[in-house]
Amino acid sequence: MLITSIVSRGKQWLGLALVALVLGASVWISAPAIAASDAAEAMDAIQNRAEQDIDSVAGSGTTNQIKGKAQEDLGRVQREVDKATSQVEGAAKQLQGKAQKDIGRTQAAAEDAADAVEGAAKQVQGRAQQDIGRTQAAAEDAADAVEDSTGGFVDSIKSFFGQ
């Protein structure tokens, strides 16, 4: 007896749901022809009537239970979407941070390499200048030696000729 009663109520409930669906669809299809405010009022009236019919067949408060369950499910889905969105945003920020860190490392390495090249260039310049200084000193020493030996040679020739 209990099962047949449940089946009977289920059939009535499905029938009312189908009626509400058909009425809602017919209003939705003809809605462009009706002014917006009239359509909204008509939909509200149809929805209220369908809720009353469902409550009278399935028991008082059934529509509120259905609405509450729908809101719960919607909230659950929204929470899951928010979790997924946060995870994606977190991963994106993590990748952005890693990229920025790598850029910083590359900049530091480039600056280190530039400093090393500049230091090597200054070192080569210093050695070249040192070599130039040694060459100039050697040339001056050689010039002094030639001058000294030339002066001695001239004196030798003068004394040979008696002057």
C-alpha positions as CSV (number, residue, x, y, z in Angstrom):
1,M,0.0,0.0,0.0
2,L,2.8,2.4,0.9
3,I,4.6,1.8,-2.4
4,T,1.5,2.4,-4.5
5,S,0.8,5.6,-2.6
6,I,4.4,6.8,-3.3
7,V,4.1,5.9,-6.9
8,S,0.8,7.6,-7.2
9,R,2.1,10.8,-5.6
10,G,5.2,10.6,-7.9
11,K,3.0,10.4,-10.9
12,Q,1.0,13.4,-9.8
13,W,4.1,15.4,-9.0
14,L,5.6,14.5,-12.4
15,G,2.4,15.5,-14.1
16,L,2.3,18.9,-12.4
17,A,6.0,19.4,-13.2
18,L,5.3,18.7,-16.9
19,V,2.4,21.1,-16.9
20,A,4.5,23.8,-15.3
21,L,7.2,23.1,-17.9
22,V,4.8,23.3,-20.8
23,L,3.3,26.5,-19.4
24,G,6.7,28.0,-18.8
25,A,7.8,27.1,-22.3
26,S,4.7,28.5,-23.9
27,V,5.2,31.8,-22.1
28,W,8.9,31.8,-22.9
29,I,8.2,31.2,-26.6
30,S,5.5,33.9,-26.8
31,A,7.5,36.3,-24.6
32,P,8.9,38.4,-27.4
33,A,5.3,39.4,-28.4
34,I,4.5,40.4,-24.8
35,A,5.8,43.5,-23.2
36,A,8.7,42.8,-20.8
37,S,6.7,43.7,-17.6
38,D,3.7,41.7,-18.7
39,A,5.9,38.7,-19.4
40,A,7.6,39.0,-16.0
41,E,4.2,39.2,-14.3
42,A,2.9,36.2,-16.3
43,M,5.9,34.1,-15.4
44,D,5.5,35.0,-11.7
45,A,1.9,34.0,-11.8
46,I,2.6,30.8,-13.5
47,Q,5.5,30.0,-11.1
48,N,3.3,30.8,-8.1
49,R,0.5,28.6,-9.4
50,A,2.9,25.7,-10.2
51,E,4.4,26.0,-6.6
52,Q,0.9,25.9,-5.1
53,D,0.0,22.9,-7.2
54,I,3.2,21.1,-6.2
55,D,2.7,21.9,-2.6
56,S,-0.9,20.7,-2.7
57,V,0.1,17.4,-4.3
58,A,3.5,16.6,-2.7
59,G,2.8,18.3,0.7
60,S,3.2,21.7,2.1
61,G,6.8,23.2,1.9
62,T,7.9,20.9,-1.0
63,T,8.7,23.8,-3.3
64,N,10.7,25.5,-0.6
65,Q,12.6,22.3,-0.1
66,I,13.3,22.0,-3.8
67,K,14.4,25.6,-4.0
68,G,16.6,25.1,-0.9
69,K,18.2,22.0,-2.4
70,A,18.9,23.9,-5.7
71,Q,20.5,26.7,-3.7
72,E,22.7,24.2,-1.8
73,D,23.8,22.5,-5.0
74,L,24.5,25.9,-6.6
75,G,26.5,27.0,-3.6
76,R,28.5,23.7,-3.7
77,V,29.2,24.1,-7.4
78,Q,30.2,27.7,-6.9
79,R,32.6,26.7,-4.1
80,E,34.2,24.1,-6.3
81,V,34.6,26.7,-9.2
82,D,36.1,29.2,-6.7
83,K,38.6,26.5,-5.6
84,A,39.6,25.7,-9.1
85,T,39.9,29.4,-10.0
86,S,42.1,30.0,-6.9
87,Q,44.3,27.1,-7.8
88,V,44.8,28.3,-11.4
89,E,45.5,31.9,-10.2
90,G,48.0,30.6,-7.6
91,A,49.8,28.5,-10.2
92,A,49.9,31.5,-12.5
93,K,51.4,33.7,-9.8
94,Q,53.9,31.0,-8.9
95,L,55.0,30.8,-12.6
96,Q,55.2,34.6,-12.7
97,G,57.4,34.7,-9.6
98,K,59.7,32.0,-11.0
99,A,60.1,33.8,-14.3
100,Q,60.9,37.1,-12.5
101,K,63.5,35.3,-10.4
102,D,65.1,33.8,-13.5
103,I,65.1,37.2,-15.2
104,G,66.9,38.6,-12.1
105,R,69.5,35.8,-12.2
106,T,70.1,36.5,-15.9
107,Q,70.5,40.2,-15.3
108,A,73.0,39.5,-12.5
109,A,75.0,37.1,-14.6
110,A,75.1,39.6,-17.5
111,E,76.3,42.3,-15.1
112,D,78.9,40.0,-13.7
113,A,80.1,39.1,-17.2
114,A,80.2,42.8,-18.2
115,D,82.2,43.6,-15.0
116,A,84.6,40.7,-15.8
117,V,85.1,41.9,-19.4
118,E,85.7,45.5,-18.2
119,G,88.2,44.3,-15.6
120,A,90.1,42.2,-18.1
121,A,90.2,45.2,-20.6
122,K,91.6,47.5,-17.9
123,Q,94.2,44.8,-17.0
124,V,95.3,44.5,-20.6
125,Q,95.4,48.3,-20.9
126,G,97.5,48.5,-17.8
127,R,100.0,45.9,-19.1
128,A,100.2,47.7,-22.4
129,Q,100.9,51.0,-20.8
130,Q,103.5,49.3,-18.5
131,D,105.2,47.8,-21.6
132,I,105.2,51.2,-23.3
133,G,106.8,52.7,-20.3
134,R,109.5,50.0,-20.3
135,T,110.1,50.5,-24.0
136,Q,110.5,54.3,-23.6
137,A,112.9,53.8,-20.7
138,A,114.9,51.4,-22.7
139,A,115.0,53.7,-25.7
140,E,116.1,56.6,-23.5
141,D,118.8,54.4,-21.9
142,A,120.0,53.4,-25.4
143,A,120.0,57.0,-26.6
144,D,122.0,58.0,-23.5
145,A,124.5,55.2,-24.2
146,V,124.8,56.2,-27.9
147,E,125.4,59.8,-26.8
148,D,128.0,58.8,-24.2
149,S,129.8,56.5,-26.7
150,T,129.6,59.2,-29.4
151,G,131.1,61.8,-27.2
152,G,134.0,59.5,-26.2
153,F,134.6,58.6,-29.8
154,V,134.8,62.3,-30.8
155,D,137.2,62.9,-28.0
156,S,139.3,60.0,-29.1
157,I,139.5,61.3,-32.7
158,K,140.4,64.8,-31.4
159,S,143.2,63.5,-29.3
160,F,144.5,61.4,-32.2
161,F,144.8,64.4,-34.4
162,G,146.2,66.5,-31.6
163,Q,143.6,68.9,-30.9
